[in-house]
Amino acid sequence: MSTDDFERGERGERGERGEKEGGRPRRKRISPLADPTVVIDYKNPALLKHFLTDRGKVVPARISSISAAQQRQIAKAIKRARILALIPYTVQ
């Protein structure tokens, strides 16, 4: 083992559970779908924009903290809204 291995510890630069040393834990992102009255629909572009990145990509479910079924509904609604030009395919 080199001297760098001793400085970082046996597990490298990350801690026991994979966190970066000295960092603070990530805040859980609150989903706009937490309210049970919200309906996922392609006609609501304001809701769908919460699930798009600034480049126009669909945000993964692990980041948006929604279920797999909701993620499928969101993806389908975004695709339909793009076809009807309610939201853009790409950002210029």
DSSP file (Angstrom, degrees, kcal/mol; ACC not computed):
  #  RESIDUE AA STRUCTURE BP1 BP2  ACC     N-H-->O    O-->H-N    N-H-->O    O-->H-N    TCO  KAPPA ALPHA  PHI   PSI    X-CA   Y-CA   Z-CA
    1    1 A M              0   0    0      0, 0.0     2,-0.1     0, 0.0     0, 0.0   0.000 360.0 360.0 360.0 142.6    0.0    0.0    0.0
    2    2 A S     >  -     0   0    0      1,-0.1     4,-1.1     4,-0.0     3,-0.4  -0.337 360.0-102.3 -87.6 174.2    1.2    3.5   -0.8
    3    3 A T  H  > S+     0   0    0      1,-0.2     4,-1.6     2,-0.2     5,-0.1   0.797 120.6  62.2 -67.7 -27.1    1.2    6.4    1.6
    4    4 A D  H  > S+     0   0    0      1,-0.2     4,-2.0     2,-0.2    -1,-0.2   0.868  98.7  56.0 -65.0 -35.1   -1.9    7.8   -0.2
    5    5 A D  H  > S+     0   0    0     -3,-0.4     4,-1.3     1,-0.2     7,-0.2   0.871 106.6  49.5 -65.0 -36.2   -3.9    4.7    0.9
    6    6 A F  H  < S+     0   0    0     -4,-1.1    -1,-0.2     1,-0.2    -2,-0.2   0.866 109.9  51.2 -70.6 -34.8   -3.1    5.3    4.5
    7    7 A E  H  < S+     0   0    0     -4,-1.6    -2,-0.2     1,-0.2    -1,-0.2   0.881 116.3  39.8 -69.3 -37.3   -4.2    8.9    4.3
    8    8 A R  H  < S-     0   0    0     -4,-2.0     3,-0.2     1,-0.3    -1,-0.2   0.671 111.1-124.2 -85.6 -17.5   -7.5    8.1    2.7
    9    9 A G    ><  -     0   0    0     -4,-1.3     3,-1.0    -5,-0.2    -1,-0.3  -0.359  40.2 -62.2  93.4 177.1   -8.2    5.0    4.8
   10   10 A E  T 3  S+     0   0    0      1,-0.2    -1,-0.2    -2,-0.1     3,-0.1   0.793 131.5  53.3 -72.5 -27.5   -8.9    1.5    3.6
   11   11 A R  T >  S-     0   0    0      1,-0.3     3,-0.7    -3,-0.2    -1,-0.2   0.304 106.3-124.5 -94.3  10.3  -12.1    2.4    1.7
   12   12 A G  T <   -     0   0    0     -3,-1.0    -1,-0.3    -7,-0.2    -2,-0.0  -0.572  64.0 -24.1  87.1-148.2  -10.6    5.2   -0.3
   13   13 A E  T 3  S+     0   0    0     -2,-0.2     8,-0.9    -3,-0.1     2,-0.2   0.630 120.1  75.2 -80.7 -13.3  -12.0    8.7   -0.4
   14   14 A R  B <  S-A   20   0A   0     -3,-0.7     6,-0.2     6,-0.2    -3,-0.1  -0.640  79.6-117.8-100.9 158.6  -15.5    7.7    0.6
   15   15 A G    >   -     0   0    0      4,-3.2     3,-1.0    -2,-0.2    -1,-0.1   0.090  46.7 -72.9 -79.3-166.4  -16.7    6.7    4.1
   16   16 A E  T 3  S+     0   0    0      1,-0.2    -2,-0.1     2,-0.1    -1,-0.0   0.893 131.8  35.2 -58.6 -44.5  -18.2    3.4    5.3
   17   17 A R  T 3  S-     0   0    0      2,-0.0    -1,-0.2     0, 0.0    -2,-0.0   0.234 124.0 -92.7-101.6  13.6  -21.6    3.9    3.5
   18   18 A G  S <  S+     0   0    0     -3,-1.0     2,-0.1     1,-0.3    -2,-0.1   0.421  80.3 136.9  96.0  -1.3  -20.3    5.7    0.4
   19   19 A E        -     0   0    0      1,-0.1    -4,-3.2    -5,-0.1    -1,-0.3  -0.448  61.0-106.4 -77.2 153.5  -20.7    9.2    1.6
   20   20 A K  B >   -A   14   0A   0     -6,-0.2     3,-1.4     4,-0.1    -6,-0.2  -0.568  41.9-104.8 -74.1 142.5  -18.0   11.8    0.9
   21   21 A E  T 3  S+     0   0    0     -8,-0.9     3,-0.1     1,-0.2    -1,-0.1  -0.458 102.1  11.6 -69.5 137.1  -16.0   12.6    4.0
   22   22 A G  T 3  S+     0   0    0      1,-0.3    -1,-0.2    -2,-0.2     2,-0.1   0.381 102.1 118.6  80.2  -5.5  -16.8   16.0    5.5
   23   23 A G    <   -     0   0    0     -3,-1.4    -1,-0.3     1,-0.0     3,-0.0  -0.456  62.1-122.4 -89.1 165.1  -19.9   16.4    3.3
   24   24 A R        -     0   0    0     -2,-0.1    -4,-0.1    -3,-0.1     3,-0.1  -0.753  36.2 -91.6-104.2 157.4  -23.4   16.7    4.6
   25   25 A P        -     0   0    0      0, 0.0     2,-0.1     0, 0.0    -1,-0.1  -0.272  46.6-100.1 -67.2 152.5  -26.2   14.4    3.6
   26   26 A R        -     0   0    0      1,-0.1     2,-0.3    -3,-0.0    -3,-0.0  -0.429  33.9-118.1 -70.8 143.0  -28.4   15.3    0.6
   27   27 A R        -     0   0    0     -2,-0.1     2,-0.3    -3,-0.1    -1,-0.1  -0.630  30.9-111.9 -78.8 140.0  -31.8   16.8    1.2
   28   28 A K        -     0   0    0     -2,-0.3     2,-0.4     1,-0.1    -1,-0.1  -0.577  32.1-124.3 -72.7 130.0  -34.7   14.8    0.0
   29   29 A R        -     0   0    0     -2,-0.3     2,-0.5    34,-0.2    -1,-0.1  -0.608  19.7-128.7 -78.9 130.1  -36.3   16.5   -2.9
   30   30 A I        -     0   0    0     -2,-0.4    -1,-0.1     2,-0.0    35,-0.1  -0.680  22.2-138.0 -83.8 125.7  -40.0   17.2   -2.4
   31   31 A S    >   -     0   0    0     -2,-0.5     3,-1.6    34,-0.2     4,-0.2  -0.600   9.5-137.8 -84.5 140.1  -42.1   15.9   -5.3
   32   32 A P  G >  S+     0   0    0      0, 0.0     3,-0.6     0, 0.0    -1,-0.1   0.628 104.2  66.9 -68.2 -10.4  -44.9   18.0   -6.7
   33   33 A L  G 3  S+     0   0    0      1,-0.2     5,-0.1     4,-0.1     7,-0.1   0.357  70.5  94.2 -89.7   5.5  -46.8   14.7   -6.9
   34   34 A A  G <   +     0   0    0     -3,-1.6    -1,-0.2     2,-0.0    -4,-0.0   0.807  67.9  82.6 -66.8 -28.0  -46.9   14.3   -3.1
   35   35 A D  S X  S-     0   0    0     -3,-0.6     3,-1.5    -4,-0.2     0, 0.0  -0.667  77.5-147.0 -76.5 123.1  -50.3   16.0   -3.1
   36   36 A P  T 3  S+     0   0    0      0, 0.0    -1,-0.1     0, 0.0    -2,-0.0   0.658  92.6  64.9 -69.2 -13.2  -52.9   13.2   -3.9
   37   37 A T  T 3  S+     0   0    0      2,-0.1     2,-0.3     0, 0.0    -4,-0.1   0.625  77.7 103.1 -83.0 -11.7  -55.1   15.6   -5.8
   38   38 A V    <   -     0   0    0     -3,-1.5     2,-0.5    -6,-0.1    -5,-0.0  -0.560  59.1-156.5 -75.9 130.0  -52.5   16.3   -8.5
   39   39 A V        -     0   0    0     -2,-0.3     2,-0.7     2,-0.0    -2,-0.1  -0.911  16.0-128.2-109.1 132.0  -53.3   14.4  -11.7
   40   40 A I        +     0   0    0     -2,-0.5     2,-0.3    -7,-0.1     3,-0.0  -0.700  47.0 155.3 -79.6 116.8  -50.5   13.6  -14.2
   41   41 A D    >   -     0   0    0     -2,-0.7     3,-1.4     3,-0.2     7,-0.2  -0.997  52.5-131.3-146.5 143.7  -51.8   14.9  -17.6
   42   42 A Y  T 3  S+     0   0    0     -2,-0.3    -1,-0.1     1,-0.3    44,-0.1   0.691 104.8  68.2 -68.4 -17.4  -50.1   16.0  -20.8
   43   43 A K  T 3  S+     0   0    0      1,-0.2    -1,-0.3     2,-0.1     3,-0.1   0.396  86.1  74.0 -83.7   4.2  -52.3   19.2  -20.7
   44   44 A N    X>  +     0   0    0     -3,-1.4     4,-1.7     1,-0.1     3,-0.6  -0.712  52.5 166.8-116.7  78.2  -50.5   20.5  -17.6
   45   45 A P  H 3> S+     0   0    0      0, 0.0     4,-1.9     0, 0.0    -1,-0.1   0.773  73.0  64.4 -66.9 -24.2  -47.1   21.7  -18.9
   46   46 A A  H 34 S+     0   0    0      1,-0.2     4,-0.4     2,-0.2    -2,-0.1   0.908 106.8  42.7 -64.7 -39.6  -46.3   23.5  -15.7
   47   47 A L  H X4 S+     0   0    0     -3,-0.6     3,-1.2     1,-0.2     4,-0.4   0.906 112.5  53.2 -69.8 -41.8  -46.3   20.2  -13.8
   48   48 A L  H >< S+     0   0    0     -4,-1.7     3,-1.5     1,-0.3    -2,-0.2   0.803  96.9  66.0 -66.7 -28.7  -44.3   18.4  -16.4
   49   49 A K  G >< S+     0   0    0     -4,-1.9     3,-1.1     1,-0.3    -1,-0.3   0.728  89.9  66.4 -67.1 -20.2  -41.6   21.1  -16.4
   50   50 A H  G <  S+     0   0    0     -3,-1.2    -1,-0.3    -4,-0.4    -2,-0.2   0.745 102.0  49.0 -67.2 -22.4  -40.7   20.0  -12.8
   51   51 A F  G <  S+     0   0    0     -3,-1.5     8,-2.5    -4,-0.4     2,-0.4   0.143  98.6  83.1-106.6  18.1  -39.6   16.7  -14.3
   52   52 A L  B <  S-B   58   0B   0     -3,-1.1     6,-0.2     6,-0.2     2,-0.1  -0.939  72.4-130.2-118.8 144.5  -37.4   18.1  -17.1
   53   53 A T    >   -     0   0    0      4,-2.6     3,-1.4    -2,-0.4    -2,-0.1  -0.288  37.7 -96.9 -79.5 174.9  -33.8   19.3  -16.8
   54   54 A D  T 3  S+     0   0    0      1,-0.3    -1,-0.1     2,-0.1    37,-0.0   0.683 127.9  54.1 -66.9 -16.1  -32.7   22.6  -18.2
   55   55 A R  T 3  S-     0   0    0      2,-0.1    36,-0.7    35,-0.1    -1,-0.3   0.493 123.4-103.9 -93.9  -5.7  -31.6   20.8  -21.3
   56   56 A G  S <  S+     0   0    0     -3,-1.4     2,-0.2     1,-0.3    -2,-0.1   0.539  74.6 136.8  97.6   8.3  -35.0   19.2  -21.8
   57   57 A K        -     0   0    0      1,-0.1    -4,-2.6     0, 0.0     2,-0.4  -0.552  61.2-104.2 -87.4 154.7  -34.2   15.7  -20.6
   58   58 A V  B     -B   52   0B   0     -6,-0.2    -6,-0.2    -2,-0.2    -1,-0.1  -0.636  36.3-122.1 -78.2 130.5  -36.6   13.7  -18.4
   59   59 A V        -     0   0    0     -8,-2.5    -1,-0.1    -2,-0.4    -9,-0.0  -0.534  31.1-110.7 -73.3 135.1  -35.3   13.6  -14.8
   60   60 A P    >>  -     0   0    0      0, 0.0     4,-2.3     0, 0.0     3,-0.8  -0.246  20.4-118.6 -64.7 155.8  -34.8   10.0  -13.5
   61   61 A A  H 3>>S+     0   0    0      1,-0.2     4,-1.4     2,-0.2     5,-1.1   0.819 112.0  61.1 -65.6 -32.0  -37.2    8.6  -10.8
   62   62 A R  H 345S+     0   0    0      1,-0.2    -1,-0.2     2,-0.2    -3,-0.0   0.786 111.6  39.8 -68.0 -24.4  -34.3    8.2   -8.3
   63   63 A I  H <45S+     0   0    0     -3,-0.8   -34,-0.2     1,-0.1    -2,-0.2   0.859 118.8  43.7 -88.8 -41.1  -33.7   11.9   -8.4
   64   64 A S  H  <5S-     0   0    0     -4,-2.3    -2,-0.2     2,-0.1    -3,-0.2   0.556 102.4-134.2 -81.8  -6.2  -37.3   13.1   -8.5
   65   65 A S  T  <5 +     0   0    0     -4,-1.4     2,-0.3     1,-0.2   -34,-0.2   0.900  56.6 133.6  53.6  51.2  -38.2   10.6   -5.8
   66   66 A I      < -     0   0    0     -5,-1.1    -1,-0.2     1,-0.1    -2,-0.1  -0.835  59.2 -94.5-120.5 164.5  -41.4    9.3   -7.5
   67   67 A S     >  -     0   0    0     -2,-0.3     4,-2.2     1,-0.1     5,-0.1  -0.214  33.9-109.3 -74.4 167.9  -42.5    5.7   -7.9
   68   68 A A  H  > S+     0   0    0      2,-0.2     4,-2.0     1,-0.2     5,-0.1   0.879 119.5  52.1 -65.6 -38.4  -41.9    3.7  -11.1
   69   69 A A  H  > S+     0   0    0      1,-0.2     4,-1.9     2,-0.2    -1,-0.2   0.911 110.9  47.2 -65.0 -42.0  -45.5    3.8  -12.1
   70   70 A Q  H  > S+     0   0    0      1,-0.2     4,-2.7     2,-0.2    -2,-0.2   0.873 109.1  55.3 -65.7 -36.5  -45.6    7.6  -11.7
   71   71 A Q  H  X S+     0   0    0     -4,-2.2     4,-2.5     1,-0.2    -2,-0.2   0.894 107.2  49.3 -64.2 -39.5  -42.3    7.8  -13.7
   72   72 A R  H  X S+     0   0    0     -4,-2.0     4,-2.2     2,-0.2    -1,-0.2   0.907 112.1  48.4 -65.2 -40.8  -43.9    5.9  -16.6
   73   73 A Q  H  X S+     0   0    0     -4,-1.9     4,-2.4     2,-0.2    -2,-0.2   0.909 112.1  49.2 -64.6 -42.1  -47.0    8.2  -16.5
   74   74 A I  H  X S+     0   0    0     -4,-2.7     4,-2.6     2,-0.2     5,-0.2   0.932 111.1  49.3 -62.3 -46.6  -44.7   11.3  -16.4
   75   75 A A  H  X S+     0   0    0     -4,-2.5     4,-2.1     1,-0.2    -2,-0.2   0.909 112.9  47.0 -61.6 -42.8  -42.6   10.0  -19.4
   76   76 A K  H  X S+     0   0    0     -4,-2.2     4,-2.2     1,-0.2    -1,-0.2   0.905 112.8  49.1 -66.4 -41.0  -45.7    9.3  -21.4
   77   77 A A  H  X S+     0   0    0     -4,-2.4     4,-2.4     2,-0.2    -2,-0.2   0.882 110.4  51.0 -66.3 -38.4  -47.3   12.7  -20.6
   78   78 A I  H  X S+     0   0    0     -4,-2.6     4,-2.1     2,-0.2    -1,-0.2   0.914 110.1  49.8 -65.0 -42.2  -44.1   14.5  -21.5
   79   79 A K  H  X S+     0   0    0     -4,-2.1     4,-1.8     1,-0.2    -2,-0.2   0.906 112.4  47.0 -63.7 -41.3  -43.9   12.7  -24.9
   80   80 A R  H  X S+     0   0    0     -4,-2.2     4,-1.7     1,-0.2    -1,-0.2   0.900 111.4  50.9 -67.0 -39.9  -47.5   13.5  -25.7
   81   81 A A  H  <>S+     0   0    0     -4,-2.4     5,-3.0     1,-0.2     6,-0.9   0.849 108.7  52.5 -66.7 -33.5  -47.0   17.2  -24.7
   82   82 A R  H ><5S+     0   0    0     -4,-2.1     3,-1.2     3,-0.2    -1,-0.2   0.895 106.4  52.8 -68.0 -39.3  -44.0   17.4  -26.9
   83   83 A I  H 3<5S+     0   0    0     -4,-1.8    -2,-0.2     1,-0.3    -1,-0.2   0.893 112.1  45.2 -62.8 -38.8  -46.0   16.0  -29.9
   84   84 A L  T 3<5S-     0   0    0     -4,-1.7    -1,-0.3    -5,-0.1    -2,-0.2   0.359 115.1-118.6 -86.2   5.6  -48.6   18.7  -29.3
   85   85 A A  T < 5S+     0   0    0     -3,-1.2    -3,-0.2     2,-0.2    -2,-0.1   0.793  76.7 128.5  61.9  32.7  -45.9   21.4  -28.9
   86   86 A L  S   <S+     0   0    0     -5,-3.0    -4,-0.2     1,-0.3    -5,-0.1   0.789  81.1  20.0 -82.4 -30.5  -46.9   22.2  -25.3
   87   87 A I  S    S-     0   0    0     -6,-0.9    -1,-0.3    -9,-0.2    -2,-0.2  -0.978  94.1-107.7-133.0 150.1  -43.3   21.7  -24.2
   88   88 A P        -     0   0    0      0, 0.0     3,-0.1     0, 0.0    -6,-0.1  -0.350   9.5-137.4 -78.1 156.9  -40.2   21.8  -26.4
   89   89 A Y  S    S+     0   0    0      1,-0.2     2,-0.3    -7,-0.1    -7,-0.1   0.898  90.2   8.8 -72.6 -43.6  -38.1   18.9  -27.4
   90   90 A T  S    S-     0   0    0    -33,-0.0     2,-0.4    -3,-0.0    -1,-0.2  -0.916  77.0-116.7-134.9 160.7  -34.9   20.8  -26.7
   91   91 A V              0   0    0    -36,-0.7   -37,-0.0    -2,-0.3     0, 0.0  -0.840 360.0 360.0 -99.3 136.0  -34.0   24.1  -25.2
   92   92 A Q              0   0    0     -2,-0.4    -1,-0.1     0, 0.0   -37,-0.1   0.451 360.0 360.0 -93.3 360.0  -32.3   26.6  -27.6
